[in-house]
Amino acid sequence: MLFLIKTLRALMRSPQGAVGTVLVFLLLLISVFGPLLAPQDPESFNFGSRFAPPSAEFLFGTDWFGRDLFSRILVGARSTVLLAILATFIGTASGALIGIFSGFVGGWVDELIMRTIDAIMAIPGLLLALMILTVLGSSSLNAVIAIGVAFAPGMARISRSTTLAVRELDYVSAARARGESKLWIIFAEILPNMVAPVIVEATIRVAFAIMTLATLSFLGLGAQPPSPEWGLMIADAREHMFRSPWPILAPGISIALVAIAFNLLGDGLRDVLNPHSQE
C-alpha cells in the first residue's frame, strides 16, 4: 500500500504521468459506471432525429437510427476498455511466467522456448490474432483470448531479459544456498524484483490492445451487433460517413483518447519505476 501511495505521488509530479493518471482514472469510472451515466437508452430509436449534430439533447449527435451517440459511447466503454485491459492481463501474466521460467532454468530449455517465441513473433500480432479467431470463431471473448495470446511472446522476451539479470544477484544466490525450491525462488525472489518493467510495458500495451480489439470488431471478428463496441460502431457507420461524420468521429476520437491516456500513464510509470531515470 505504501508503495502504491509513493508511486501515485511520484506520478502526479510528472506532467505526463499526472495527465495519464487522471485520464485513465476517468476512463475506468466511465467503463464501470457508463450504463448508469448514460442520459438515454443507447438502443432507443428516434427516427425524427436521425444524423442530428451535437446539441444539448444529443451531446455527440445521433446515428442513422437516431440513437444517442454519447450514451452508446458510455455504454460501449465497458466492452472496449475493460476487455482490452483483460486481454493485456492475459498476455502479460502468461508471457511473464513463460519468460521467468525460461530465463531462470536456462540451458536447452531456455533455447527451445525462445526459438519458439521468435517463430511466433515473426507473425505480425494482428495477423496472429486473426488466425486464432479463424479457429475459435467471432466473439468478444475469443477476441480477448486472441489478443492475449498475440501479446504473450513480447512479454515473455521482456520478462526473460529481466530474469537473466536478476537471477545473478546476491539475494537469489543466497536463496539457492539456503536450499529453497525453484518455485519459491521464482515467485518470492525473482518475480517481485522484475515486476516494474512488466507493469510499464503492460500499461503501454493496453493502448495497443484497445486499437487491436477495435480493429477486430471493425472487421466483424470481435463484438457483434447490436453491441456499442467502439470499433463495431465505426464499421457500422462507414456507409453513412458522407451523410454525417458524427457516428464515426465519436468512437474514433474515443479510441484515440484512450490510447493517448494509457501511453501517457505508461511513460509516467517508466520514469517513476526506472531507477536510472530517477537519477
C-alpha positions as CSV (number, residue, x, y, z in Angstrom):
1,M,0.0,0.0,0.0
2,L,2.8,2.4,0.9
3,F,4.5,1.6,-2.5
4,L,1.3,2.5,-4.3
5,I,1.0,5.8,-2.5
6,K,4.6,6.7,-3.2
7,T,4.2,5.7,-6.9
8,L,1.0,7.8,-7.2
9,R,2.7,10.8,-5.6
10,A,5.6,10.5,-8.0
11,L,3.3,10.1,-11.0
12,M,1.4,13.3,-10.0
13,R,4.7,15.2,-10.0
14,S,5.3,14.3,-13.7
15,P,3.2,16.3,-16.2
16,Q,2.6,13.3,-18.5
17,G,2.1,10.9,-15.5
18,A,-0.4,13.2,-13.9
19,V,-2.4,13.7,-17.1
20,G,-2.3,10.0,-17.9
21,T,-3.3,9.0,-14.3
22,V,-6.3,11.4,-14.3
23,L,-7.5,10.3,-17.8
24,V,-7.1,6.6,-17.0
25,F,-9.0,7.0,-13.7
26,L,-11.8,8.8,-15.5
27,L,-11.9,6.2,-18.2
28,L,-12.1,3.4,-15.6
29,L,-15.0,5.2,-13.9
30,I,-16.8,5.6,-17.2
31,S,-16.1,1.9,-18.1
32,V,-17.6,0.7,-14.8
33,F,-20.5,3.2,-14.4
34,G,-21.1,4.1,-18.0
35,P,-24.6,2.5,-18.3
36,L,-25.6,4.4,-15.2
37,L,-24.3,7.7,-16.5
38,A,-25.9,7.4,-20.0
39,P,-28.6,10.1,-20.3
40,Q,-30.6,8.0,-22.8
41,D,-31.2,4.4,-23.8
42,P,-28.3,3.6,-26.2
43,E,-30.6,1.3,-28.2
44,S,-33.6,3.6,-28.3
45,F,-34.6,4.6,-31.9
46,N,-35.6,8.2,-32.6
47,F,-36.2,8.5,-36.4
48,G,-37.1,12.1,-36.0
49,S,-33.5,12.9,-35.0
50,R,-31.5,10.8,-37.5
51,F,-28.0,12.1,-38.1
52,A,-28.5,15.0,-35.7
53,P,-25.4,17.1,-35.0
54,P,-24.1,17.6,-31.4
55,S,-26.6,19.6,-29.3
56,A,-27.8,20.0,-25.7
57,E,-30.1,17.0,-26.2
58,F,-27.5,14.8,-28.0
59,L,-24.0,15.7,-26.9
60,F,-22.3,13.7,-29.6
61,G,-25.1,13.7,-32.1
62,T,-27.1,10.7,-33.3
63,D,-26.6,7.9,-35.8
64,W,-28.8,6.7,-38.7
65,F,-31.4,5.2,-36.3
66,G,-31.5,8.4,-34.2
67,R,-29.6,6.6,-31.3
68,D,-27.8,8.9,-28.9
69,L,-24.0,8.5,-29.6
70,F,-23.0,9.9,-26.3
71,S,-24.9,7.2,-24.5
72,R,-23.6,4.5,-26.8
73,I,-20.0,5.7,-26.2
74,L,-20.5,5.5,-22.4
75,V,-22.1,2.0,-22.6
76,G,-19.6,0.8,-25.1
77,A,-16.6,1.8,-22.9
78,R,-17.2,-1.3,-20.8
79,S,-16.9,-3.6,-23.8
80,T,-13.9,-1.8,-25.2
81,V,-11.7,-0.6,-22.3
82,L,-12.3,-3.3,-19.8
83,L,-11.9,-6.1,-22.4
84,A,-8.7,-4.6,-23.6
85,I,-7.4,-4.5,-20.1
86,L,-8.4,-8.1,-19.6
87,A,-6.6,-9.1,-22.9
88,T,-3.5,-7.3,-21.7
89,F,-3.6,-9.0,-18.4
90,I,-3.9,-12.4,-20.0
91,G,-0.9,-11.7,-22.3
92,T,1.2,-10.1,-19.5
93,A,0.6,-12.9,-17.0
94,S,1.2,-15.8,-19.4
95,G,4.1,-14.1,-21.1
96,A,5.8,-13.1,-17.8
97,L,5.5,-16.6,-16.4
98,I,6.9,-18.1,-19.5
99,G,9.8,-15.6,-19.6
100,I,10.7,-16.0,-16.0
101,F,10.7,-19.8,-16.2
102,S,12.8,-19.7,-19.4
103,G,15.3,-17.2,-18.0
104,F,15.6,-19.0,-14.7
105,V,16.0,-22.5,-16.0
106,G,18.4,-21.6,-18.8
107,G,20.2,-24.2,-20.9
108,W,18.4,-26.1,-23.7
109,V,15.0,-25.4,-22.2
110,D,15.6,-21.7,-22.5
111,E,16.9,-22.0,-26.0
112,L,13.9,-24.1,-27.1
113,I,11.3,-21.7,-25.6
114,M,13.0,-18.6,-27.0
115,R,13.3,-20.0,-30.5
116,T,9.6,-20.9,-30.4
117,I,8.9,-17.4,-29.2
118,D,11.0,-16.0,-32.1
119,A,9.0,-18.0,-34.6
120,I,5.7,-16.8,-33.2
121,M,6.9,-13.2,-33.1
122,A,7.8,-13.4,-36.8
123,I,4.0,-13.4,-37.4
124,P,2.5,-9.8,-37.0
125,G,0.3,-9.5,-33.9
126,L,-2.8,-8.6,-35.8
127,L,-2.4,-11.5,-38.2
128,L,-1.8,-13.9,-35.4
129,A,-5.0,-12.7,-33.7
130,L,-6.9,-13.1,-37.0
131,M,-5.6,-16.7,-37.3
132,I,-6.7,-17.5,-33.8
133,L,-10.1,-16.1,-34.3
134,T,-10.4,-18.1,-37.5
135,V,-10.1,-21.2,-35.3
136,L,-12.1,-20.0,-32.3
137,G,-14.8,-18.1,-34.1
138,S,-16.0,-14.5,-33.9
139,S,-16.9,-13.1,-30.4
140,S,-15.7,-10.6,-27.9
141,L,-14.3,-13.3,-25.6
142,N,-12.4,-15.0,-28.4
143,A,-11.0,-11.6,-29.4
144,V,-9.7,-11.1,-25.9
145,I,-8.1,-14.5,-25.9
146,A,-6.6,-13.9,-29.4
147,I,-5.1,-10.6,-28.3
148,G,-3.8,-12.1,-25.1
149,V,-2.0,-14.9,-27.0
150,A,-0.6,-12.4,-29.5
151,F,0.8,-10.2,-26.7
152,A,2.3,-13.1,-24.7
153,P,5.5,-13.6,-26.8
154,G,6.7,-10.0,-26.4
155,M,6.1,-10.0,-22.7
156,A,7.9,-13.3,-22.4
157,R,11.1,-11.8,-24.0
158,I,10.9,-8.7,-21.7
159,S,10.5,-10.8,-18.6
160,R,13.2,-13.2,-19.6
161,S,15.8,-10.5,-20.2
162,T,15.0,-9.1,-16.7
163,T,15.2,-12.5,-15.2
164,L,18.6,-13.2,-16.7
165,A,19.9,-10.1,-14.8
166,V,18.1,-10.7,-11.6
167,R,19.0,-14.4,-11.2
168,E,22.7,-13.5,-10.8
169,L,22.1,-11.1,-7.9
170,D,23.2,-11.9,-4.3
171,Y,19.8,-12.5,-2.8
172,V,19.0,-15.1,-5.4
173,S,22.3,-16.8,-4.8
174,A,21.5,-16.7,-1.0
175,A,18.2,-18.4,-1.6
176,R,19.9,-21.1,-3.6
177,A,22.4,-21.6,-0.8
178,R,19.6,-21.9,1.7
179,G,18.2,-24.8,-0.3
180,E,15.0,-23.0,-1.4
181,S,13.0,-24.7,-4.1
182,K,13.0,-23.3,-7.7
183,L,9.3,-22.3,-7.5
184,W,10.0,-20.4,-4.2
185,I,12.9,-18.6,-5.8
186,I,10.9,-17.7,-8.9
187,F,7.8,-16.4,-7.1
188,A,9.4,-15.0,-3.9
189,E,12.7,-13.6,-5.1
190,I,12.7,-13.0,-8.9
191,L,9.1,-12.1,-9.6
192,P,8.7,-9.2,-7.1
193,N,12.0,-7.7,-8.3
194,M,11.3,-7.7,-12.0
195,V,7.6,-6.6,-11.9
196,A,8.3,-2.9,-12.6
197,P,9.3,-3.2,-16.3
198,V,6.5,-5.6,-16.9
199,I,4.0,-3.2,-15.4
200,V,5.3,-0.4,-17.6
201,E,5.1,-2.5,-20.7
202,A,1.7,-3.8,-19.8
203,T,0.3,-0.3,-19.3
204,I,1.5,0.8,-22.8
205,R,0.2,-2.4,-24.4
206,V,-3.3,-1.6,-23.2
207,A,-3.4,1.1,-25.8
208,F,-2.4,-1.4,-28.5
209,A,-5.0,-3.9,-27.1
210,I,-7.8,-1.3,-27.4
211,M,-6.8,-0.5,-31.0
212,T,-6.5,-4.2,-31.9
213,L,-9.8,-5.0,-30.3
214,A,-11.4,-2.2,-32.2
215,T,-9.8,-3.4,-35.4
216,L,-11.1,-6.9,-34.9
217,S,-14.6,-5.6,-34.2
218,F,-14.3,-3.4,-37.3
219,L,-13.6,-6.5,-39.3
220,G,-16.5,-8.3,-37.8
221,L,-14.4,-10.7,-35.8
222,G,-14.9,-9.2,-32.3
223,A,-18.0,-7.8,-30.8
224,Q,-21.2,-8.5,-32.8
225,P,-24.2,-6.2,-33.4
226,P,-26.0,-4.6,-31.7
227,S,-23.1,-4.1,-29.2
228,P,-22.0,-0.5,-28.9
229,E,-18.3,-1.5,-29.0
230,W,-16.4,1.4,-30.5
231,G,-14.7,-0.5,-33.4
232,L,-18.0,-2.0,-34.4
233,M,-19.7,1.4,-34.2
234,I,-17.1,2.7,-36.8
235,A,-17.7,-0.3,-39.0
236,D,-21.4,0.2,-39.0
237,A,-21.1,3.9,-39.7
238,R,-18.9,3.5,-42.8
239,E,-21.8,3.6,-45.3
240,H,-23.2,6.7,-43.7
241,M,-20.0,8.7,-43.4
242,F,-20.9,11.1,-46.2
243,R,-24.2,12.0,-44.7
244,S,-22.9,12.6,-41.2
245,P,-19.4,12.3,-39.7
246,W,-20.5,12.1,-36.1
247,P,-21.1,8.3,-35.9
248,I,-17.5,7.8,-36.9
249,L,-15.9,10.7,-35.2
250,A,-17.4,9.9,-31.7
251,P,-16.0,6.4,-31.3
252,G,-12.8,7.2,-33.3
253,I,-11.9,10.1,-31.1
254,S,-12.7,8.0,-28.0
255,I,-10.3,5.2,-29.1
256,A,-7.6,7.8,-29.7
257,L,-8.1,9.4,-26.3
258,V,-7.9,6.1,-24.5
259,A,-4.7,5.1,-26.4
260,I,-3.2,8.5,-25.5
261,A,-4.2,8.2,-21.9
262,F,-2.6,4.8,-21.4
263,N,0.5,5.8,-23.3
264,L,1.0,8.8,-21.1
265,L,0.5,6.7,-18.0
266,G,3.0,4.1,-19.2
267,D,5.6,6.9,-19.9
268,G,5.0,8.3,-16.4
269,L,5.3,4.8,-14.8
270,R,8.5,4.2,-16.8
271,D,10.0,7.4,-15.4
272,V,8.9,6.6,-11.8
273,L,9.8,3.0,-11.7
274,N,13.1,3.2,-13.6
275,P,15.9,4.0,-11.2
276,H,18.2,5.3,-14.0
277,S,15.5,7.8,-15.0
278,Q,15.1,8.9,-11.4
279,E,18.9,9.6,-11.2
